[in-house]
Amino acid sequence: MRYENIVKGRFIQRPNRFVAYVDIDGRQEKVHVKNTGRCRELLIPDADVYLERSSNPARSTAYDLVAVEKGGRVINMDSQAPNRVVLEWLRTRQLFPDLVSVRPETVYGSSRFDFYIETASEKIFMEVKGVTLEEEGEARFPDAPSERAVKHVEELIRARQEGYGAYVLFVIQMKGVSHLVPNVRTHPEFARALQRAAGAGVRILAYDCLVTADSLTLADAIPVYLIPPADNAQQASRPLLEKFNGISENIKENLRKGELSAIAEPLLKWYDMHRRILPWREDPTPYHVWVSEIMLQQTRVEAVKPYYKRFMEELPDIASLAQVSQERLLKLWEGLGYYSRARNLQAAARQIMEEYGGKMPDTRRELLKLKGIGSYTAGAVASIAFGKREPAVDGNVLRVLSRLRMDDGEITDTRVKARVERELESLLRDDASLTRPGDFNQAMMEIGALVCVPGSQPRCGECPLNGICIAHDRRCEGDYPKRAAKRKRTIEEKTVLVIRDDNLAVLRKRPAKGLLAGMYELPSLEGHRTAEEVTRYLADNGLKILRIQKLKDSRHIFTHREWHMWGYMIRVDELEPRGSSRETKEWLYVEPGEAGERYPIPSAYAAYLPCLNIRQGMGGNIINQYEE
């Protein structure tokens, strides 16, 4: 957001909350203060301030005080600005990619919340708090007692209990702070209210801002530390991780030995505040957890959401999954890739119906007997759906622990994964205070997905474990985890044929085993073929070609191979081939519209399906390039 007609002045005094006197070019002006908070550490004599000239000539004050300089930086102190800048930011869909609508100033119960938000899957209330108080690098809120702030938080807890999403978003109206804490010296009850809210599932976020004299822009997420109020308020207001500083070397040594008890408390506190709202997470039945975990293998969370929704609408339970035709199952899965996952899912559903009376087994040992369920999925289902003290170790967990301990083990080595599973199993079994094994496992995965991300730039400033992370301490996060050299992919050249007459198009079904088993595809020839070679091939099979057009080249990546494809659009007079080759005998003649609705086609052919007016997957979006 931007201001108009900004002028610079020098602060003189503030006789009350609403007005101040400022020196502007040698004359004293009475100005309106757009922040009725205390602001004593900002509005000090001779401080440089920035004022916006009012467009209303009838006002008694011609200027609004909107920003002040402190310690060489500009701090915005306009109490109306946070809502404006958050509204701009929400509309960019960075927080809610599936945003449907945003409505400011909405009444709920006895409170008026700043925003009511609807996404494709949730209805949300959000309260925004502007923060201008900074001390020793910490942002603190509030700067004065605020019963209204406590009331808002309590109403958000009630909204959460009634099924709404609920957020408190702190807008730090400056740059240069490391984290935010509730100001227990000023108002300890607000700190306690925030703790209760986090425990009830209210998400508590904080973002700093890029500030200039005439603009304010929401910038980066910063950590929020909710500290229990204590008699020594100064001690209580320190970040959660500071309590580890005095013993961090001991903890680091224990971490290297596999002792992980130091991570549980900060992880769970972080998870309670920052976890994503996901449909399977909000209703963690064994079936929901199982299906979601299979879908999430090798696929992004945001991409999975619409597939999961459609899948559950059509196949709401184990029995319906066991009974659906494989063709329809693969069509529901189309675009998710790795189609063997879907086939194994159905095979396991049939096992459950036949061997377990239609009820999902609740132990890791029995879950591992099901088709397609490995160690990770068994641990996830057992812990999340059944509350069992079982570890769930995926790539995210391995990456977090690799950096935390500067573990040189290659995370693709099955022995490394087995060792980590044993260490986490020991933690879950021996720590009696760790009563939420499912949430602990999800917290480990969530921190890896959102904060300790792959690559050289993890978001260490947002991590609740950065005070005990050895790689962060040594500034070598990007060197971990260690990986074995990737196996070189095999390159296969293919020529894809889009063949159609006025009414029909050609597909063929792939073999029942092997790559993309049971899927449907466009006919193809091995190697890169010229138009003349394609013409001869089709003529030998009795087709009279009216027109042949070269299409764009395409490349598709599988786990261990790549297809490099040429394509041709071929119009023929009539699809009645008289050839006797094995390939043409396997051709199916389908109406293009029917093909899109009925036949599961892998996304390897995505570049050529528009020639048949086929939209693939969810809304035509190909969301996973790996399909093996």
ABEGO torsion letter per residue (X at the ends): XBBBGBBBBBBABBABAABBBBBBGGBBBBBBBABABAGAAABBBGBBBBBBBBABAABABABBBABBBBGGBBBBABAAAAAAAAAAAAAAGAABAABABBBBGBBBEABBBABBBBBAABBBBBBBBBBABBBGGBBBOBABBBAAAAAAAAAAAAAAAAGBBBBBBBBBABBGBABBBBBAAABAAAAAAAAAAAAAGBBBBBBBBBBBAABBBBBBBBBBBBBBBBABAAAAABBAAAAAAAAAAAAAAAAAAGBAAAAAAAAAAAAAAABBBBAAAABBBAAAAAAAAAAABGBBAAAAAAAAAAAAAABABAAAAAABBAAAAAAAABGAEGAAAAAAAAAAAAAAAAAAGGBBBABAAAAAABBGBBAAAAAAAAAAAAGBBBBBBBAAAAAAAAAAAGBABBAABAAAAAAAAAAAAAAAAABAABABAAAAAAAAAAAAAAABBBEABBBAAABAAAAABAAAAAGAAAAOBBBBBBBBBBBBBBBBBBBBBAABBBBBBBBABEBGBGBBBBBBBBEBBBAAAAAAAAAAAGBBBABBBBBBBBBBBBAABBBBBBBBBBBBABBBBABABAAAAABBBBBAAAAAAABBBBAAAAAAAAAAGBBBEBGGBBABABAX
